[in-house]
Amino acid sequence: MTTLSVLAYNILPGMTWPFTKSGSTPDHPLLAQSKDYFETLDQSRPLNEYGFVVLDTELTGLNVKKDEIVSIGALRINELRIDMEESFYYCACPTRDVPKQSVVIHGITPSEAQKAPPLKEALQKLLDYCGNAIIVGHNINLDISVINRELKKHFGGALYNPCIDTMRLARVYKEGQWTGAYEFYEEYSYNLRNLSREFGLPLFAEHNAFTDALQTAYLFIYLAHKIQDRTAWTLKDLCKAGCLKRWGL
């Protein structure tokens, strides 16, 4: 999703994701294992020593309280390189018909959505796929809010994986270039495609969960390398740049 936002989250020891009660144990064993893993994660190592999963969703709309997931796309980044061997793409059947205005955007018709498996099945596959990876997305707060809402409904808990927002990383990178030029801030577009075109990255079809995840993966690697040129860069540094200050380290 590409609506402007700089929200993302990272988890510190003693902190929990939204939608879970502090100190509670998720019902699903993978969520419980993930909670334990990330509460003690060493964030001081270089970025290329961590695994990342870049993901994107297509929804029936943009209301995080009621709109539903119709597709999820994801791929892995290992050693800051895209790994296409185990890509992830699932369509999911919503409980209500897909609105016409959404079909125009993502191209998934009501008949295609009705033939897809239930969302619970796609979410189980997503939990297996993400494992203990750091999650990356463009305006990831929208995607992860809907995913966590559905995980809570079906599995009794939410993802504990730290999440990094490439929109916020792009903002950090661009504002570093614009020191003293505040008049440009409000006019600049952080749209995923616009950023990719500006940075000379490969361009892929828009509004498809997998190709948007692939586009985001290229952007993430580009920004990680560019920002690393300025200083030694650890996961802790990345979380400081890619999440809200209230979740910072």
Order of alpha helices (4+ residues) and beta strands (2+ residues): alpha-beta-beta-beta-alpha-alpha-alpha-beta-alpha-beta-alpha-alpha-alpha-alpha
